[in-house]
Amino acid sequence: MNQRQLESFLAIAKHGSFAAAAERLFITQSAISARIKELEDDLGVELFDRSLKKVQLTIKGRELVQYAEQISVLFDEIRSKVGTAGAQSGVVRIGVVELVAITWMSKLLAVLRKEFPAVTVEFEVALRPPLLERMRSGNLDMAIIIGEVTLEKCLGQEFASAHLGTASFAWMASWQFNVGKGILHAKDLRKLPLIYQGTESFMNGVISDWLSHPDSRKQHGTSCNGLGSIVSLVEAGVGIGLLPVTQYEPLLKAKKLKILRTEPAGIDIPFSVLYPQRGEANLFARIAELCVQVSTFARPEKSALRTKKI
């Protein structure tokens, strides 16, 4: 029995097939099958029921999972405390919201490549809800999301999180968009066409709260998942949007966009990094620390990692 065999076993258990596990581990399906055959021969039991369409763990296979996870943690601690950072290897899947992707994600990747040259990082850009769902299902190792982590306990998993700072958002419109000269309150904004991000997005909830309206989707407006598409529509005069100020300062200076005079004037939105306390926990914790360091979002001081059950 060796680490590669247990790594392959856990990958199959997690992803549901030999093919998916082989893809994640960057090896051939025949190689991963050989590892499992050797592991089963060594233990003298079958770990997977191969008679079904979808590979499933046997009773002994389910029993092995908890031991294999504990061994995986120990191997990670050995690499972290005894070895060098360069000894870390494998694939880390990180989900990020779009504002992170278009601001400091490239800087994070450069830092990760330098500190962990043998680690392959896969980024997935999506809205907060699907990122959290993929964290729950184990299809993502980490998620950099908009908002604080306030979920209730989910599957008994223990997660750690860190605050990455806040981004200032304000209502913006095309320079030619006529909204009058007075200060706009919620009742005034509700009369304007909105460009909002996704029907289930975090920002859609922020807009609904701002407008004192239970559902901003019922406002006259347009929904776009992509932040870039929202900006293009706002710039074209189709409607108004609640947008990050720092990111679009060039368009504001070029008088392609303008910040509307509203009450309140704007809102600071927090961002967080989240990861499960399992598997390569030390590696994930270090990546979270690097996220705190490279984040360009405003924060009074660097936040310590905190652990919670989700």
Order of alpha helices (4+ residues) and beta strands (2+ residues): alpha-alpha-alpha-beta-beta-alpha-beta-alpha-alpha-beta-alpha-beta-beta-alpha-beta-alpha-beta-alpha-beta-alpha-beta-beta-alpha-beta
